Amino acid sequence: MHDLSGELIDGRYELLRQVASGGMATIYEALDTRLDRKVALKIMHAHLANDEEFVNRFIKEAKAAAALSHPNIVAVQDQGWNQGGTPAVFIVMEFIDGHTLRDYLFQQGSLSPAETVRYLIPIVSALSAAHKIGIIHRDIKPENVLITNSGRIKIADFGLAKGELLGTTMTAESSVILGSVSYLSPEQVQRGVADARSDLYAVGIVAFEMLTGSKPFEGETPIQIAYMHVNERVPLVSSKKKGIPASLDALIFSATSPNPDERPTTANEFLEALRIIQSELDPKRTQMSLELDLPPLPIRDKSRKSHRVSQEKNPAPSGTVAPVIEENEKKPVREMTSENTREIRRRTSARVKRNRTIALFLVIAIAVGGWYVFVGPGNRVIVPSVAGLSIKEADASLLPLGLTSLVGEKVFSEDIPAGKIISSKPGGGGRVSQGGSVAYIVSKGPERYVIPKLQGLTVDEAKALLLKSPLIIGNITPVFNANIAKDLVVGTSPATGTTVKRDTTIDITISQGIEQVPLTSYLGQSGEQALNELTTAGFDVSSTYTYSDSVPIGAVISQDPVGGTNADKGTKISLVVSQGSESVFIPNVYSLPEAKATGILNDLDLKVTVKKIGKHTVKSVTNVSPAVGTKVKRGSTVVITVG
């Protein structure tokens, strides 16, 4: 819709400047010339004014807000249709001189817990008042929370409101499209239904964003974000930011539960919980809360006149009529002399001249009007709004009007999908000559860049490759790496292949090569101790075992490589561990049962051969060969005789 600044709407509201524009309407700062005060005028886009469904929803928005009387809700003062001039369906609201919560978050990044609670209390208080009369907002987000210059909080835009006073203002499908997907509850996404707990979910998301500076879910498309709200759990605020009071953390976690039954039952319950948390954060706060007080409104000078209404059209004060009449009545009637006749002729001549002047003016006006309609600007076509359409759809709307199109510019957009039109020149409601052309500004989709593979490059090569895209080089951190040569890139954070936004900071890690660690000698020490300590130091250790007459059992006989120097982490270390002496002495096993004697000899790694004699039932050892006390090598054969 083209800028209507300077127009007089409904003979009363003078549009001073355009404040904001959305998909359905444009908001102007205006002057109520009747009451001489500033107001905010919300005018539906001209191409939607012919759509009965949109007009009805627009009017219901006015009814929704007008049904509410609360100091933290933007008041609706009037609604109507412009009877003359530019066609316009409009809503008149109180003018809020300030900014949105989104502006404040953009400037501050994030808020402290105490500040967050101070902002949430009036928001939830306003919702509590709306819910009590059955009105659900359904589009709570930072853009709809206004902050006056005196610090007052106002909730605006009940355009998606629903309640018993209003009827249903939307379908399930349109609610997902028209609402802000980052703040939609799972039930709104899945079933298109909403109740008071859906507003509390949105408040929980807003609170999360106020405390952390970011939304809990980010995605490249609205569908991705909606999917996350349905299938993922909003994390605890404390997992993203330290110093969050446990009670506030739990309240926000409860409010953002996917299950509505796990959220606070009513806005009033939410409000009471916030007030308790506020008293915990500030125990000295004992005075009555004044967050609902209305700010003082400046009174305008009542003598101010509209710039568009001529003072000459105002009727003269009634008090000046009577004296004029009395003065005329007091004048004596003059006789009709020749002098009077000449005076009458002079007067008649003046009237004729005046009439001729009027006639000349009319002829000029008709000529100018004809030129305007048939030759000048009047011979122009009103351009329909094509914002949000594909090029094919937009061309279809221009073709019946005899207009042509061209793609004037392609730009990135976080909100408009790739291939869709962001705006046009001239814009919707503007005028262009018959057979003229309309230039489209087309979306290239979200501006995203893929992090290239940098592993194995030098730091300078990696920086040059990254800076080909609008990215920022972050920290360069050295790390030990056994696979990448020293001073070459190991990796990045975010990782290679990740899609990121413009001006994302990329951290780089570079290799310091293989880490060197001290290698200790464990000769003569415990083999188990050597194995544990060398493995902990980062070496790859293997042990073998052998007999030794000089090294005690379990001690290290040899180590390769030897200790006393530094070695690369991960180096293979070979240990040879003693199994004890290779020779043993034949023990005395005389008179022992066969089984026990055999076990003792086997424990000394000796092989046993048994000779049986006699007829005794219980047999015991009667002879040993080699003789008891003889020194033999392990693995030798010992013959025992039992009988």
C-alpha positions in Angstrom: 0.0 0.0 0.0 1.5 3.4 -1.0 2.1 6.0 1.7 -1.0 7.9 2.7 0.8 10.4 4.9 -1.0 13.8 4.6 -4.4 12.3 3.8 -7.5 13.1 5.9 -9.4 9.9 6.8 -13.1 10.0 7.5 -13.0 13.8 7.6 -11.3 13.5 11.1 -8.0 11.8 11.2 -5.0 13.5 9.6 -2.2 10.9 8.8 1.1 12.4 9.9 3.6 9.6 9.1 3.8 5.9 8.5 5.0 4.0 11.6 5.0 0.3 10.5 3.6 -2.0 7.8 2.6 -5.7 8.0 1.0 -8.3 5.8 -2.5 -7.1 6.4 -2.3 -3.4 7.4 -0.2 -0.3 7.8 0.0 1.8 11.0 0.2 5.6 10.9 0.8 8.2 13.5 -2.3 10.5 13.1 -3.9 13.5 14.5 -7.5 13.4 15.7 -8.6 16.8 14.4 -11.9 16.7 16.4 -10.3 16.0 19.8 -6.9 17.5 18.9 -4.8 14.5 20.1 -2.4 12.0 18.6 -3.7 8.5 17.8 -2.5 5.4 16.0 -4.5 4.6 12.8 -4.3 1.0 11.5 -5.4 0.9 7.8 -6.1 -2.4 6.0 -4.2 -2.7 2.7 -6.3 -1.7 -0.2 -6.1 -5.0 -2.0 -7.6 -6.8 1.1 -10.4 -4.3 1.6 -12.5 -6.2 -1.0 -12.0 -9.5 0.8 -15.0 -9.9 3.1 -13.2 -12.5 5.3 -10.2 -10.2 5.9 -12.5 -7.2 6.6 -14.5 -9.2 9.1 -11.3 -10.3 10.9 -10.0 -6.8 10.9 -13.2 -5.5 12.5 -13.2 -8.4 15.0 -9.7 -7.3 16.0 -11.2 -3.9 16.9 -14.0 -5.6 18.9 -11.5 -7.9 20.6 -9.4 -5.0 22.0 -12.4 -2.7 22.6 -13.9 -5.5 24.8 -10.8 -5.2 27.1 -10.3 -2.4 29.6 -6.8 -2.8 31.1 -3.9 -0.3 31.6 -1.5 -2.8 30.0 -3.5 -3.3 26.8 -3.5 -0.8 23.9 -7.0 0.8 23.9 -9.1 0.9 20.8 -11.0 4.1 20.4 -12.8 3.9 17.0 -13.3 1.9 13.8 -14.8 2.7 10.5 -14.6 3.1 6.7 -13.3 6.2 5.0 -16.3 7.7 3.3 -14.5 10.0 0.9 -11.1 10.0 -0.8 -8.9 7.0 -0.6 -10.9 3.8 0.2 -9.8 2.6 3.7 -11.0 0.3 6.4 -9.4 1.5 9.7 -9.0 1.1 13.4 -8.1 4.0 15.7 -6.0 3.1 18.8 -4.2 5.1 21.5 -0.8 6.3 20.3 2.1 4.7 22.2 5.2 6.9 22.1 8.0 4.4 22.7 9.4 1.1 21.2 8.8 -2.6 21.2 10.2 -5.3 23.4 11.9 -6.6 20.3 13.8 -3.3 19.9 14.8 -3.4 23.5 16.1 -7.0 23.2 17.9 -6.1 20.0 19.7 -3.4 21.9 20.3 -5.1 25.2 20.9 -8.7 24.1 19.4 -10.3 27.2 17.9 -9.2 30.5 18.6 -10.1 34.1 16.2 -12.3 36.0 14.9 -9.3 38.1 14.4 -7.2 34.9 12.7 -10.1 33.1 10.2 -10.7 36.0 9.5 -6.9 36.1 8.5 -7.0 32.4 6.6 -10.3 32.6 4.3 -9.3 35.4 2.3 -6.6 33.5 2.2 -8.8 30.4 0.7 -11.7 32.3 -1.6 -9.3 34.2 -3.0 -8.1 30.9 -3.5 -11.6 29.6 -5.2 -12.6 32.9 -7.8 -9.8 32.3 -8.3 -10.9 28.7 -8.7 -14.6 29.7 -11.3 -13.8 32.4 -13.7 -12.6 29.7 -12.8 -15.5 27.4 -10.4 -13.7 25.0 -7.2 -15.5 23.9 -4.5 -13.4 22.3 -2.8 -16.2 20.3 0.1 -14.1 19.0 2.2 -13.1 22.0 5.7 -12.1 20.8 8.2 -9.3 21.6 6.9 -7.3 18.5 3.5 -7.1 20.2 4.7 -5.9 23.5 5.1 -2.1 23.5 7.1 -0.1 26.0 6.3 3.6 26.4 9.0 6.2 27.0 7.9 6.3 30.6 8.4 2.6 31.0 4.8 1.3 30.8 4.1 -2.1 29.2 1.3 -2.4 26.6 0.1 -5.5 24.7 -1.0 -4.7 21.2 -2.5 -6.5 18.2 -5.4 -8.7 19.1 -5.7 -9.5 15.4 -5.5 -13.2 16.0 -7.7 -13.1 19.1 -10.5 -15.6 19.7 -13.2 -15.7 22.3 -16.9 -15.9 23.1 -17.4 -12.2 22.5 -15.8 -12.4 19.0 -16.6 -15.8 17.5 -13.9 -17.7 15.6 -11.6 -15.3 13.8 -9.4 -17.8 12.1 -9.2 -21.3 10.7 -6.7 -23.9 11.9 -4.7 -23.5 8.7 -4.6 -19.7 8.8 -3.5 -19.6 12.4 -0.2 -21.4 11.6 0.3 -19.0 8.7 -0.6 -15.8 10.4 0.9 -16.4 13.9 4.6 -16.1 14.7 5.8 -19.7 14.4 8.7 -19.2 17.0 6.1 -18.6 19.7 3.3 -21.0 18.7 2.4 -23.8 21.1 2.4 -27.4 19.9 -1.4 -27.7 19.9 -1.7 -24.6 17.7 0.8 -26.2 15.2 -0.8 -29.6 15.2 -4.5 -29.0 15.6 -5.0 -25.2 15.2 -6.6 -24.9 18.6 -5.6 -22.6 21.4 -6.7 -21.7 24.9 -5.3 -19.6 27.8 -2.5 -22.1 28.3 -1.3 -21.5 24.7 -0.8 -17.8 25.5 1.2 -18.9 28.6 3.4 -21.1 26.4 4.2 -18.1 24.2 5.0 -16.0 27.3 7.3 -18.8 28.4 9.1 -18.6 25.0 9.4 -14.8 25.3 10.8 -15.2 28.9 13.3 -17.7 27.6 14.4 -15.2 24.9 14.6 -12.3 27.4 16.9 -14.2 29.7 19.1 -15.9 27.1 19.0 -13.4 24.2 17.9 -16.2 21.7 14.9 -18.3 20.9 15.0 -21.9 22.1 14.6 -23.3 18.6 16.2 -21.9 15.4 15.6 -23.2 11.9 16.0 -22.1 8.3 12.3 -22.4 7.6 9.1 -21.9 9.7 8.2 -25.5 9.1 11.5 -26.6 10.7 10.8 -24.4 13.8 7.2 -25.6 14.1 8.4 -29.2 13.9 10.8 -28.6 16.8 8.1 -27.1 19.0 6.0 -30.2 18.4 8.7 -32.9 18.7 11.4 -31.4 21.0 11.3 -30.1 24.6 12.2 -26.5 25.3 15.4 -26.7 27.5 15.9 -25.3 30.9 17.0 -21.6 30.8 19.8 -22.6 33.3 21.3 -24.9 30.6 21.9 -21.8 28.4 22.7 -19.2 31.0 24.1 -19.3 34.6 22.6 -17.4 37.5 18.9 -18.2 36.9 16.9 -18.6 40.1 15.6 -22.2 40.4 12.0 -21.1 40.9 12.1 -18.9 37.8 13.8 -21.7 35.8 11.2 -24.2 36.9 8.3 -21.8 36.1 9.4 -21.1 32.6 10.2 -24.8 32.0 6.6 -25.7 33.2 5.1 -22.9 31.0 6.8 -24.3 27.9 5.8 -27.9 28.4 4.5 -29.5 25.2 1.6 -30.9 27.3 -0.8 -28.1 28.1 -1.9 -29.9 31.3 1.7 -29.5 32.7 1.6 -25.7 32.3 0.1 -23.2 34.8 -3.7 -23.6 34.7 -4.4 -19.9 34.4 -2.7 -16.6 33.8 -3.5 -15.6 37.3 -1.7 -18.6 38.7 1.3 -17.7 36.5 1.1 -14.1 37.8 1.1 -15.1 41.4 4.1 -17.3 40.9 5.9 -14.4 39.2 5.1 -12.1 42.2 6.5 -14.6 44.6 9.7 -14.9 42.5 9.9 -11.1 42.5 9.7 -10.9 46.2 12.5 -13.6 46.5 14.7 -11.6 44.1 14.1 -8.4 46.0 13.0 -9.1 49.7 12.9 -5.4 50.4 10.2 -4.8 47.8 7.2 -4.5 50.2 5.4 -1.6 48.7 2.3 -2.1 46.5 3.2 -2.8 42.8 2.4 0.1 40.5 3.0 -1.7 37.2 -0.6 -1.2 36.1 -0.7 2.6 36.7 -1.5 4.6 33.6 1.2 7.1 32.5 0.4 10.8 32.5 -0.8 11.9 29.1 0.3 15.3 27.8 -2.6 17.6 27.0 -2.4 19.2 23.5 -3.2 22.9 22.9 -6.9 23.0 22.0 -6.4 26.0 19.7 -4.4 23.9 17.2 -6.1 23.7 13.8 -5.9 20.9 11.2 -3.5 21.6 8.4 -5.9 20.1 5.9 -9.1 21.8 7.0 -9.3 25.4 5.9 -10.3 27.9 8.6 -12.5 29.7 6.1 -14.8 26.7 6.0 -15.5 27.0 9.7 -18.8 28.8 10.4 -18.5 32.2 12.1 -19.3 32.3 15.8 -23.0 32.6 16.4 -22.4 35.6 18.6 -21.4 37.8 15.7 -24.6 37.4 13.7 -27.0 39.5 15.9 -25.0 42.7 15.9 -24.7 42.7 12.1 -28.5 42.3 11.8 -29.2 45.0 14.3 -26.8 47.4 12.5 -28.6 46.8 9.2 -32.0 47.3 10.8 -30.9 50.7 12.2 -30.0 52.0 8.8 -32.8 54.3 7.3 -34.4 53.3 4.0 -32.9 55.5 1.3 -35.1 57.0 -1.4 -34.6 55.7 -5.0 -32.8 58.7 -6.5 -30.7 58.7 -9.6 -27.6 58.4 -7.4 -29.1 55.2 -5.9 -29.8 53.8 -9.3 -26.2 54.4 -10.4 -25.0 52.6 -7.2 -27.3 49.6 -8.0 -25.8 49.4 -11.5 -22.3 49.4 -10.1 -23.3 46.6 -7.7 -24.9 44.6 -10.5 -21.7 45.1 -12.6 -19.6 43.7 -9.7 -21.9 40.5 -9.6 -21.6 40.0 -13.3 -17.8 40.2 -13.0 -17.8 37.7 -10.2 -20.0 35.3 -12.1 -17.8 35.5 -15.1 -14.8 34.8 -12.9 -16.5 31.7 -11.5 -17.4 30.5 -15.0 -13.8 30.9 -16.1 -12.6 29.0 -13.1 -15.1 26.2 -13.9 -13.9 26.0 -17.5 -10.3 25.8 -16.3 -11.2 23.1 -13.7 -13.0 21.0 -16.3 -10.1 21.3 -18.7 -7.6 20.3 -16.0 -9.8 17.4 -14.9 -10.1 16.2 -18.5 -6.3 16.4 -18.9 -5.8 14.5 -15.5 -8.3 11.7 -16.4 -7.4 11.2 -20.1 -3.8 12.3 -20.4 -2.2 13.0 -17.0 -1.9 10.9 -13.8 -5.5 10.0 -13.7 -4.9 7.9 -16.8 -3.0 5.4 -14.6 -3.6 1.9 -13.3 -3.6 1.0 -9.6 -1.0 -1.6 -9.0 -2.2 -4.6 -6.9 -0.1 -5.9 -4.0 2.1 -8.8 -5.1 4.0 -9.2 -1.8 4.4 -12.9 -0.9 3.4 -14.2 -4.3 5.5 -16.2 -6.8 6.5 -14.4 -10.0 4.0 -16.5 -11.9 1.2 -15.7 -9.5 2.1 -11.9 -9.6 2.2 -11.9 -13.4 -1.2 -13.4 -13.5 -2.6 -10.5 -11.3 -0.9 -7.9 -13.6 -1.9 -9.4 -16.9 -5.6 -8.4 -16.8 -4.6 -4.8 -16.0 -2.4 -4.7 -19.1 0.8 -4.3 -17.0 4.1 -6.1 -17.6 6.8 -7.1 -15.0 10.5 -7.4 -14.6 12.7 -8.6 -11.8 14.4 -5.5 -10.5 16.4 -7.0 -7.7 17.0 -10.2 -5.8 17.8 -9.9 -2.1 18.1 -12.2 0.9 15.2 -12.4 3.3 14.9 -14.2 6.6 11.1 -14.1 6.4 10.1 -14.5 2.7 10.9 -17.9 1.1 13.2 -18.0 -2.0 11.4 -17.2 -5.2 8.6 -15.2 -3.5 8.2 -11.4 -4.0 9.2 -9.2 -1.1 7.8 -6.0 -2.6 7.4 -4.1 -5.9 8.0 -0.7 -7.4 5.6 0.9 -7.4 4.1 -0.9 -4.4 0.6 -2.2 -4.0 -1.9 0.7 -4.2 0.5 2.8 -6.2 -0.2 3.9 -9.8 1.5 3.2 -13.1 0.8 4.3 -16.7 -1.4 2.0 -18.7 0.8 -0.6 -20.3 3.6 0.2 -17.8 5.9 -2.1 -16.0 6.1 -3.2 -12.4 9.6 -4.1 -11.0 9.7 -7.0 -8.5 12.1 -7.3 -5.6 12.4 -11.1 -5.2 13.6 -13.1 -2.2 16.7 -15.3 -2.5 15.7 -16.9 0.8 17.7 -16.7 4.0 21.3 -15.6 3.6 23.3 -18.7 4.4 26.9 -19.8 3.8 28.5 -23.2 4.0 31.7 -23.5 6.0 34.3 -25.0 3.6 36.8 -27.8 4.4 39.9 -26.3 5.9 41.7 -29.3 7.4 45.3 -29.6 6.3 45.5 -25.9 5.1 47.8 -23.3 6.6 46.2 -20.6 8.8 46.6 -18.0 6.1 45.1 -20.2 3.4 42.2 -21.0 5.8 41.6 -17.3 6.6 41.6 -16.4 2.9 39.1 -19.1 2.0 36.7 -18.2 4.9 36.8 -14.4 4.1 35.5 -15.1 0.6 32.2 -15.3 2.4 30.9 -12.6 4.9 32.2 -14.6 7.9 34.2 -13.5 10.9 37.5 -15.2 12.0 37.3 -16.1 15.7 39.8 -17.7 18.0 42.8 -19.7 16.6 43.6 -22.4 19.2 46.6 -24.8 19.0 46.0 -28.5 19.8 48.1 -31.6 19.8 47.3 -33.9 16.9 48.9 -37.1 15.8 47.5 -37.1 12.3 47.8 -33.5 11.1 51.3 -32.0 10.6 52.3 -29.1 12.8 50.9 -25.6 12.0 48.2 -27.0 9.7 44.4 -26.6 10.4 42.8 -29.5 12.3 39.2 -28.2 12.1 36.7 -25.4 12.8 33.8 -24.6 15.0 31.1 -24.7 13.7 32.3 -27.8 11.8 32.9 -28.1 8.0 29.7 -28.3 6.0 27.6 -26.4 8.5 25.3 -23.7 7.1 25.6 -20.4 9.0 24.3 -16.9 8.8 26.2 -13.8 7.7 28.8 -12.5 10.2 29.0 -15.8 12.0 32.2 -16.2 14.0 34.3 -19.2 13.0 36.9 -20.6 15.4 39.9 -22.5 14.0 42.1 -25.1 15.7 45.6 -25.7 14.4 47.9 -28.7 15.0 51.0 -28.6 17.3 52.0 -32.0 16.1 52.4 -35.1 18.2 52.6 -34.3 22.0 55.9 -35.2 23.6 55.8 -36.8 27.1 58.5 -38.0 29.5 59.4 -41.7 29.2 60.4 -43.3 32.5 62.5 -46.5 32.9 60.8 -49.3 34.9 63.7 -51.8 34.8 63.5 -54.0 38.0 60.2 -52.4 39.0 56.8 -54.0 39.1 55.5 -55.0 35.6 51.9 -54.1 36.6 52.9 -50.6 37.8 54.9 -50.1 34.6 51.9 -51.1 32.4 49.4 -48.8 34.2 51.6 -45.7 34.4 52.9 -45.9 30.8 49.3 -46.4 29.5 48.0 -43.5 31.5 50.8 -41.3 30.1 49.5 -42.1 26.6 51.9 -44.8 25.4 50.8 -48.0 23.6 52.2 -50.7 26.0 52.6 -54.5 25.4 54.0 -57.1 27.9 55.7 -60.5 27.4 56.8 -62.9 30.2 59.9 -65.1 30.6 61.9 -66.9 33.3 64.9 -65.2 35.0 67.2 -66.4 37.7 68.4 -62.9 38.4 65.1 -60.8 38.4 62.4 -61.4 40.9 59.0 -62.8 39.7 56.7 -59.9 38.4 59.5 -57.4 37.9 60.5 -55.8 34.5 63.5 -57.6 32.9 63.7 -55.2 29.9 62.0 -52.1 28.3 62.1 -51.0 24.7 62.6 -48.1 24.1 64.4 -47.4 27.3 63.3 -44.6 29.6 65.0 -41.3 30.5 64.0 -39.3 27.4 60.9 -37.7 25.9 58.9 -39.7 23.4 55.9 -39.1 21.2 52.6 -39.7 22.8 51.2 -43.0 21.4 54.7 -44.6 21.0 54.7 -48.4 21.3 56.5 -49.6 24.5 57.5 -53.3 24.9 58.0 -54.7 28.4 59.6 -58.1 29.3 58.4 -59.3 32.8 60.0 -62.0 34.9 58.2 -65.2 35.6 60.7 -66.1 38.3 63.7 -68.6 38.4 64.0 -71.1 35.6 65.1 -73.9 38.0 63.3 -75.5 41.0 64.2 -78.0 43.7 62.3 -81.4 43.9 60.1 -81.1 47.0 59.5 -83.9 49.6 56.2 -85.5 48.6 56.8 -88.8 50.4 53.7 -90.4 52.1 51.4 -87.9 50.4 48.4 -89.2 48.5 48.9 -89.4 44.7 46.6 -86.5 43.9 48.2 -84.1 46.4 51.7 -84.9 45.4 50.9 -84.5 41.7 49.4 -81.0 42.4 52.5 -79.8 44.3 54.8 -80.9 41.5 52.6 -79.3 38.8 52.6 -76.0 40.6 56.4 -75.9 40.1 55.9 -76.4 36.4 57.1 -80.0 36.6 55.7 -82.9 34.6 54.7 -85.9 36.7 54.8 -89.7 35.8 53.1 -92.1 38.2 54.1 -95.7 38.8 51.7 -97.8 40.8 52.6 -100.9 42.9 50.9 -103.1 45.5 47.3 -103.7 46.3 46.6 -101.1 48.9 43.2 -99.3 48.5 44.7 -95.9 49.5 47.9 -95.3 47.7 50.6 -92.9 48.8 54.1 -91.9 47.5 56.8 -94.4 48.3 59.5 -93.1 46.0 60.5 -89.9 44.0 63.0 -89.6 41.1 65.0 -87.5 40.8 65.6 -87.5 44.5 64.1 -84.9 46.8 66.3 -81.7 46.9 67.6 -82.1 43.4 67.7 -78.9 41.3 66.0 -79.3 37.9 64.7 -76.9 35.2 61.0 -76.2 35.0 59.3 -78.5 32.6 61.4 -81.5 33.7 59.7 -84.9 34.3 59.5 -86.3 37.9 58.6 -90.0 38.4 56.7 -90.9 41.6 55.9 -94.4 42.8 52.7 -95.0 44.8 51.5 -98.1 46.5 
